[in-house]
């Protein structure tokens, strides 16, 4: 059984360093990657789609509040560039916000399957990879 692929997008250096440590110290390394920029993440996804579609993420852990592009805007752009059923990527929102309206808005997107308050549990990545 092949493992799922995960892309983590978050503009906070500390958070990304934490994710990278979890990835580095686990068996997840070939299946998980991080990106500090939503714009660079979109470029990376475009390249993966063209060159290595088998490594296109099954899950994207996405921070909502980023300076270049808000998480909701990222999902909209993703849906334009990679429509279903071509790509069945699911989004997991990771945020430090406890604003109920943001959670409600997140679940208006059909691709959003979870909404987590950071920091996420350390075993969460493993559960996604082994689905």
Residue, then its C-alpha position, 0 to 999 in steps of 0.5 A: x500500500x502506498x502512503x499518502x503525500x502531505x504538503x504543509x503550508x505555514x508562514x511561521x518559521x517556528x511552526x515549520x521548524x517543528x513540522x520539519x523536526x517531526x518529519x526528519x525524526x520519523x518515517x514520513x520524510x519521503x512523503x511530507x514536505x513544508x513550504x513557508x510561502x503560499x505563492x511558492x507552494x502553488x508553484x511547487x504544486x504546479x511543478x509536481x502536477x507536471x513532473x511528478x503527479x504521483x507525489x502530488x499531495x493527498x493532504x495539504x495542512x494549511x495555515x489561514x493567516x499568511x501575508x502573501x495569500x490568505x488560506x481561503x484564497x489559496x484554496x480558491x486558487x487551488x480549486x481553479x488550477x487543480x479541479x476535482x476529480x483531477x486532484x482529490x486533495x483534502x485540506x486540513x486547516x491549521x490555525x491559532x485562531x479560535x474564531x468560530x466564523x473562520x471555522x464555519x467558513x472553512x467547512x464551506x469548502x468541500x475539500x476542507x476535512x478538518x480544522x485544527x488549532x495549533x499546535x497539532x498533535x504530533x501523531x496527526x501526520x502519521x495518521x494521515x500518511x497511513x490512511 
